[in-house]
Amino acid sequence: MDLNRRRFIQLVGGTAAFTALSGSIARAASIPAAGTTGTLQDIEHIVVLMQENRSFDHYFGAMKGVRGFGDPRPVTLPSGKSVWNQTDGNKKVVLPFRPQSDDLGMEFLQGLNHDWAGGHKAFNNGKYDQWVPAKGATTMAYLTRDDIPFHYALADAFTICDAYHCSFIGATDPNRYYMWTGHTGNDGTGGGPVLNNAEAGYGWTTYPERLEQAGVSWKIYQDIGDGLDAAGSWGWINDAYRGNYGDNSVLYFNSYRNAQPGSPLYDKARTGTNAKAGQGFFDILRADVQAGRLPQVSWIAAPEAFSEHPNWPANYGAWYIAQVLDALTSNPDVWARTALFITYDENDGFFDHVVPPYAPGSAAQGLSTAATSLDYFPGKTGYVAGPYGLGPRVPMLVVSPWSTGGFTCSETFDHTSVIRFMEARFGVHEPNISPWRRAVCGDLTAAFDFTRTGTPAALPPTAAYYPSDKARHPDFVPTVPAVGTMPKQEPGAKPTRPLKYAPYVDGSANAGAATFALAFSGGPQAGAQFLVTAANRTDGPWTYTAEAGRSIADTWNTKYSKGLTDLTVYGPNGFLRAFRNPGKQAGPEATARHNAATGNLDLTFTNSGSGDTHLTVTSAYGGQPTTVTVRPGETVQRTIDLQSSNRWYDVSVVSDTSTSFLRRFAGHVETGAAGVTDPAIITG
């Protein structure tokens, strides 16, 4: 690292330049918010920097206080092992591993498969167990704070979203279409649906066009604008340090391709710095900021070399992000009213352990109160049937004077959430976003606290990451350890942003019919998706979505599971319910509700059997087990005090009348106040 630092100083002219750069970046973490309403309306500028091809676990699985490697409730695979235990074609388990390198953040790590076919093979209809056969063993590679310290420092200083997903199980362009238009032509109009990077020319309306019509100012900042290659693609040039890698994906829409100089779509989207003699991208961005010309909405398309796309170094991207922050903070009055979203279009082929929310293709795969026709692809030659998304988690850093403090935000988001944040601020509706996505994904306002006045710590310098040459380097292909070990997360917790979830899943046995029903709800204020797995069936998993204020139910017949129900339900923010129940034996039931007024968990016990039942209640967060006696036809209530566990709970209930009976309730009770990350996250 010192060698890199010296190399940069030689390039830019000495220690003074290095010190100046460090100081300018620190401004992003020290300029307080400005506003008069204490609401979202105080934000005057929204800036979006979408980088390339990194999954959440790949970058931040080792970070303290996020749902990463220490997740206490990971999904169980059909093999019976946790989701971390991905196997290759020879049934060898490949655990997450950190590649051996003296400077991993500056390695040209190989890129992996990330098309529709490979993505859906890894996804495997929700079973999530084919990552290594689909992507190769490098899929399990990850980085740590030592490798990408600037990224970690941004998360420590501002807010990181650990339930932000890419929108599409597949490649760059469809994901960016979700970010810029709300979908990928799912309704079949305008040349859609687009499942690959065909860049053929499309005809549906983009969000910048809607902003233009509404009189909201906008612009796309990039180095290369109207430069076309021989195939007619923008940004694809041999100089990877200037070409935008085709990441300005609105230029694949005919309204932009046909735009003429002097028109808004041409001047605001197609023009890059190559048309400005003597000016670079950062000069133009900084000039707009300093002159008060920064639009209300801006998107930034980074050059290929700085996009973090494998095989380019992650820390080239850190240097680039630092330059963006340097430009945005060059006018403190502008930055004091700005929100910067830094995210990634898709995961490349890198593994993430959270099975993404997805819509069912039929009633055999699950149910939804929200319409799902726009979220499931029926299949065609070369493209298997399956959900468009959501895709795997990718990083999202919310950098703003209103997002300081090192918070984690665990509401479910995707790229359409960025548009919905703009909707919430400027009132410009995007009709392309499907009802199912609106039910499942939030609008990113939860990542902000408009009452905050504090400032975070300074950020580390990035000067050492400036490229030492302007060359393309061979792939760095890591060696997989012969014997893997499960990585640990950093010790410590993070503060968490309050969420709107109040989820519940209730079980109900019909002993005479030997069936078991589940009813799902995200609560009155937030919709939620739930994944259901069965330890003793092969026809799952199943997916259920309930819109805010609504519930949905389904039934399982135990004749397909040898007379025993054994279902586990996974929901947002570490939510889990487990139901093990004998098929034809009437007996007890237990339900759980979040108490927002007290921050505790309220349990209700009933008994449909013919004799007394004694239920033992045990908390994984400590305390002595308690026994509750429930007589036939009786209802008994108990409260679990969650003060000592920061409103997190993991409670098991067993019965003396049947060894097959188990209810498990885990999650977090929301009260409208900020919290602390799950103390059960296993750390180093």
N, C-alpha and C positions, 0 to 999 in steps of 0.2 A: 504493500500500500504506500509506503514512503517513496518507493521508486516511482510509482504513478504520480504522486504529488510533485515530486521534483520535475518529472517530465512535463506536467502541466505548467508549472512555473516557468520552465524554459520557453514554452510555447506562447504564453500570454504576457510575459515580460516581468516576472519577478514576484516577490512576496507581497508587495503592495496590492497587486491585482488579486492575489489569492485572498488576502485579508478583506479587501473590499467586497468580493463576492460573498464571503461568509457573512459579513455584516448585513448585506442587502437581503439575503435569504432569511436571516433572523427576523427581519421586519414582519414577515408573514405571521409570526407567532407573537408579535408584541403590539400590533396596532389594534386598539379596541374597536368594538362595533360602534356604529353611529346610526341613530334612528329616533323617531319621535313616537311611534305607535306601540313598540314592543311586540310587534307581530310580524308575520311573513311579509307584510307590505313594506317593511323597512329595507328589504333586499331590492336593490335597483339593478344589479348586474348578476346574471347567471352565466358561468363559464363551464364548459364541458370539455375535458381532455380524456378521450377514450384511447387507451393504449391497447396492446396486442397480447393475447394468447398466454395468460397465466391463470392458474386456478387458485382458489383461496388457500387450500392446504399447502399447495406448492410454495406460496410466498409466506403465509401467516399461520400455518398450522402449529408452529412452535411458539407463537406469541402468547404472552400471559393474558389471561382474562378473555379469551375468545373461544368459540366452540371449535377447537382444533384437536390436536392429537390426544389430549386428555379428556375428551368428551366422555362423561360417565355413562351415557346411554346411547351408544352407537347402534345402528341397525345390525341385526343378525342376518347373515347370509343363509341361503338354502343349505349350505354345508353345516350349519350350526355354529360356525365361528363368526366373530365380529367382522364388520365390513372392511377392516384394515387388512384382513388375511386374503388378499387377492392371489389367485393361483395362475401359473402359466399353463401351457398345453400339456405339460408333464405332471401336473398336480403339485408342483413345487410352490410353496407359499412365498410370495414376495411382499415384504412389509415396506412401509415408507423408509427411505434411506437418504442420507445426505451424501452426495457425491464427494469423493476425495479430491480436493484441489487446494492449492495455496491461496487462490483468490477466486472463489466460486462465483461471486457477483460480477466478475469481469470475464467469465468464460463464455464461449460461443456455444452454449448448450444446444444439443440437437433438437430440431422440431419433430413433432410426432403427428400421427394421423389425427385429423379433426374434421372429417367430412361426415355426411349424414350416415353413411353405412357404418363407419367405425364408431361413431358416437352411439348409434343405436345398438350396435353389437355390445359395447361396454355396458350400456344401460340395461339391455336384456329384459325389456318389458317390466322394468322396475326391480328385477332381481339383483341388478347392480354387481354382478360377479364375474364379468368378462373383460375387465380393464386391461390386464396384461396380454391376453390373446389378441385384443383389438388394437392396442397401442404400442406394445413392447414394454419391457421392464422399466425403461426410463420414465414411464408414467408415474412411478412411485417416488421419483426424486423430489426433494424439497430443499429450500434454503432457510437460513436462520438470520437472526439479527446481525451476527458477525459478517454475513455475506451481503446483506442489503440494509445497512444501518440507517440510511436516509428514509427509506420506506417505513421502517419501524418507528423512526423518530416522528415522522408525520402522523402515524397512528397514535403515538403517545401524546402528541401535542394537540391533536384535533379529534376527530371521530372516525372510527372504522365500523363498517357495516358487515357483520359476520353471517348474514342471511340474504345477501345480495347475489342473485343468480344471473348468468347470461340468459338470453331470452329463447335461445334456439339450440337444439342438440345438433351442432354442426358448425359450419364455417363462418368466416368473417362477415361477408356481405349480408347474409340474412340477419345476423345479429345486429349489424349496423342499420339495416332497414327498420328493425324494431325500434332502435334508438332515434332514428330520424323520421320515421313515419308511423310507428305504432304497430306495424305488422310486416309480414313479408309477402304481401299479396295473397293472404290466406283465402280470400273470397273468390279468387280466380279471375279478378279483373286486372287490367293494366299490365298483363304479362305474367301475373303470379299464378300459383305460389312459386316463389324462388327458393330452391333448396340447396343451391350451390353458389359458386362465384362466377356465374356465367356472364354477368355484366352486359346483358343483351339489349338493354334499353327498355324502360318500364314507364307505365303511364298513370299510376295512382298518385294521389296528392301527398306531398311531403309536409312536415310540420313547419319548416321555414316558409313555405308558401302560405300557410295559414297565418303565420305571424305577420307576413307582409300584408296580407289582406286586412288584418286587424290593426295595422299601424304600429306594431311592436317592432322596434329596431333589432336587427340581427346581422351576423356576419360569420363566415368561416375563415379562420386564419390558417395559412399553410405556406410552405416554401414554394412549392410548384403548383401553379394553378392551371392555366389553359395550355399546358404542354402535353401533347398527345404522342403516344408511340405509334408504331406502324399499324397496330391493330385498333387504334382509335381509343386507347385507354388513357386516362389522365393520371399523372403522377408516377408512372412506371418508367423510370429512367435509370441509366447505369450508375449514376451518382446516388448511392443509398443515403448519403448525408444531406441530400436536398429533396429527393423525390418522396412524395407522401405515401408511397406504397399502395396507391389506390384506395386509401382509407377515407377519402372524401367521397363517400358512397352515394351522395345525392347526385353526383355527376354521371351516374348510370341511369338517371331518369331523363326522359326525352325533353321535358320542359327546360331542363338545364342544358342539355346537349344542343338544343336549338336556340338557346338564348343568345341575344346579340349584345355587343358592347353598348353600354349605356342603360341596359335594362337591369332591374334589381337582381334577378337570378344570376346574370353574368357577373355583375360588379361585386356582389356579395358572396358568391360561392365559387366562381371559376377563376377569379383573379388571385394570383399568388405573387410572391416577392420577385419572381423572375421577370415580372413586368415592371418592376421598380428598380431602375438602375442604381446600383450602389447601396441598396437597402436590403437588409436581411429581415427574416421573419420577426425576430425579437425587436428589431428597430421599429418596425411598423406597429407591433402590439404595444410596445412601450410608448411610442408617440401618441397612439390613440388614448392610452390610459392617462398620460400626463396632460393631454389637451382636453380631457373630459369627453372624448368621443367614443369610449368603450360602449358598444351596443348593450341593449337590455339583455340580449341572449347572444352568446358566442360559442362556437365550437372550434376546437383546435385539432388539426390533423398533423401528427408528427411525421418527420421523415422516417423512412424505413429503419435506418441504423439506430434511431433513438426511440423506436416504438415498443421496445422490449420483446418483439416477436423473436422466438428462437429461430435462427441461431445467432441472435444479437444479444450482447450482455445486458443483464437487468440494470446494471449501474450506468450504462449509457443513458437509459431512461431516467435514472435518478438525476443525472446532470441536466437533462432536458427539463424535467419537472421543476428543478431549482431555477432554471432560467425563466420559465413561465411565472413562477412566484415572484422572481425578481422584477419582472416587467409589471405584474399586476400590483405589486406593492410600491412601485416607484411613485405613485400618487396616493398617499395615505387616505385622503378623503374618498377616493374611489374604492380602495380595498375595504374600507370601513363599511361599505354597503354591498359587498360582493360575496357570492357563494361559488366556490370552485368544486366541481365534482371530478374526481380522478378515478376512472374505472377501466375495465378491460373487456374487449368485445367478446371473447370466448376463452376457453381454458386450454386451447391447443389440444394436446392429448394428455394433459397432466391430471392426475387423479384428485378428486375431492370426495370426502367420505359421506357427505350429506346427500341422501337421495333427493333430487329436486322435486318440488310439487309438479304434478302433471295431471292432465285430464284423461278420463277413461275413454276408451274407444267403443265400449259397449257396456251394457248392464252387467255382463260377466266380469268386467274389469273394475267396476265401481259405479258411483253415482255422483251427481252434482246438482245443486239447486240452481246454479248458473248455467246458461247455455254453453255447450262445449263444441259445437259444430265447427267453429273457426280455429280450434286448438288441437284437432286430431287429423292427421293426414291419412287418407284411406289406402295409400300405396299406389305405385305404378312400376313399370319396368325399370329396374335398377335402383328403386327406392322402396324399402320395406315400409309397410304401414306402421304408424306410431305417432306419438304426440310431437308437435312442433317443439315443445318445451314445457316447463322451463328447462334450461340447461343446468350444468353444474355451477356451483358457487364460483364467483370471481371476486377479486378485491374491489372494494369501493371505499375510497377515502373522501370524506366530506371536510373540506378545508375552508374555513370561514371564521370571522370574528364571533359568530354565533354557534360555532361547533367546537370551541376550545375545551380542553380539560381531559383529553385522553379517554373519551367515552367509547363504549361499545353500543351499537344499536342493532338489535336482533329482530326487527320486523322483517318479514319477507318482502323483498324487492326484486325487480328485474329492470331491464333497460327501458321498458315503458314507464317505469316509475320516474325517470328523469323528465319525460314529457309531462307526466302528471304533476310534477313539482312546478313546471312552467304553467300548466293549466291553473293550478291553485294560485299562483302569483299573478298571472296576467289575464286569466279568464278566457283563454283561447282553447276551445275544446278540440280533442283529437278523436274523431269517430272511428278510426281504424282499430283502436284498442278494444279487444274482445271483452264481453261481459265476464267470462271466466277469469281473465287476467285482472280485471278491475276488482273482482271478488277476492282474489288470493294475494295480490301485490299492493303494497302501500304506495304513498306518494312522496316519500322521503322527508316529509316535514318532521317526522319523529326524530330525525337526526339532529335537529336544531333546538336550541333553547334561547328564545328571543329576550329572555330576562338576564342573560349572562353578561357580566361586565369584566370578568377576570381575563387574564392573558396566560398562555402556556409558556413552557420553556423554549429556549432557542433551539434551532435545528442545526444538525452537524453540517460541515462543509461538504461539497460534492466536487470540488475542483479536481480531485485526484481521478475522477471518472471521465474526464474529457478524453476522447479517443486519441490514442498515441499515433494512429495512422488513419488513412482513409481507405483501408483495404477490407475485403471480405475474407474471413478466416474459415478454415475447415471446421466441421462439427466437432464439438467436445462430446464424446460418447462415454458416459460414466460406466464404471464397473459396478455391478450389483454385488453386494456382500454375499459371501457363500452362506453365512448364517445371519439372518436378520434379527434385529431387536427393535421393539416398539419405541419410537422416540418419545421424549417427555416434553411437555410445555415448560416455558419459563415459570419460575415461581412468582406468585403475586396475583392480584386481582385488578380489575378495572371498574370504574363506575359505569353504570348502564343507564341508557335513556329509557324513560317510561314508555310502555306500549299499551295498546288498546285491547289486547287479547284477554278474554276470560273464558277459555275453552273448557269444554267438558265432553266426555264420552261416557254414556251410561250403558251398562249391560243388563240384559233381561233374559232369563232362561225360561223356556217352555218345556218342562220336564216331560209332559205327556207326548209332545211331538218330537222331543229330543233335538230341539233347535235352540239357537242362541242369537239374540238380536243386539245390535249396537246402534245407538243414536248419537250423532255427531253435531257439535256446534262450536263456533269460534267465539260466541258471546254476542252481546247486543251491539257492540261498536266495531267489530272487525270480523271479516270473513277469514276462513282458514281451510287448508287442505290437510287431510290426514292419510297416512300410509298405513295399511293393515297387512301384517304378515302372519303366517300360521306355521307353527313349529311341526305340525303333524299333517300338513296338506301340501300338495304340489301345484295346485291351481292358482295360487296367489303370486304376487301380492295384489292388493286392491287399493284403489284410490277414491277418496270421498272429499267433496268440497261443499261447504256450507257458507252461503253468503252471510254478511253481518245480520244478526237478528233472526236467522233462520236455522233450522236443523234438518237433518236428513238421516234416514235409518236403512239398515239392511239386515238380512238374516242368514245365518250359516246353519246347515244341517249336519249334525254330528255323524250321520251314517257314512259320510265321506271322510271322517277322521276317527274311526274306530270308537265312536261313542264318547269322545272327549273333546271339548272345546279348548283350544290353546292359541289364543289370538293376542297379538301385541300391536298397539296403535302408537304411531309416532306423529307428533304435531309440531307447531312452531315453538321456537325458543326452548328446546329441551323437553317439551311436553311428551309424556308417555303414559299409556294405560295398558295394563296386561290383565287378561281374563282367562283363567283356567277353571274349567267347570265340568263336572260329570254330566253325561247326556240325559239320563232319565231319572235323576235323583233330585227331588225338590229339596230346597234348602235355603241358605242365606244369600243375601245380596248386599253389596256396599256401593254407595255412590259418593262422589266428591264434588264440592263446589268451592270456588275461590270466593273469599269474603273481602271485597275491596275496601270495606269500611274499617276492618280490623287488621288486614294483612295476613290473616290466618286461613287455614284450610278446614272447612266444615264437612264432616263425614256423616252419612246417614246409613243405618243398618236396618235391614228387614229380614224376615224369616218366613218362608212359605212352606217349611217342613212341618212335620208332626211333633217334633220334640224340641227342647231347648238346644240352642247352639251357642258355643263359646268361641268367640273370635279373638284372635291375638293380633294386636296392632303393633308394628315395629317400624321405627323411623331409621333410615340409613344415615341421618344427620345427627344421631345421638339421642340419649334419653333411654329410660327403661321401657321395655315392652309393656303394654297394658292389655288386659283381657276384658272383653265386653260380652255380657250375657244377653242374648236376644231370644225371647220366648216366641212360640208360634203366633203369627199374625201381628207381632209387636213391631214398633218403629223406635229405634234408639238413635240419638244423635250425640256426637262427640266433636270437639274442636281440637285441632292440632296447632299448638302455638309455634309460630315460625319466626319469632323475633331473633332467636340466636342463630338462625341460618339465613338471615337476610331475605326472608320470604321465599326461600327455596325449600322444596320438600321432595321426599322419596319414601313413600309409606307403603308397606306390605301388610295385607290382611290374610290370615289363614284360619281354617276352621277345624274344630275337633271332630266334626261329623264326617269329614271326607278329606283324605290326603290329596285328592285331586283339586281341591278348591284353592284358588289364589286370586286375589285382586291386588294390583300394584298401581299406585298413583304417584306420578312425579311431574315436576314442573316448577313454575314460578308464579306467585300471586302478585298481580299488578294493582297498585293503589293510586296511580297518577303521579307518584313521586319517583325520583331517580333511585336506582338501586345499586347493587354490587353484583359482579358476575358470580356464577355458580361456584360455591366453595367445594363442590365435589369434583370439579375439574382437576384431573390428576396432573400435578406439576413435578418438575425435576427435584 
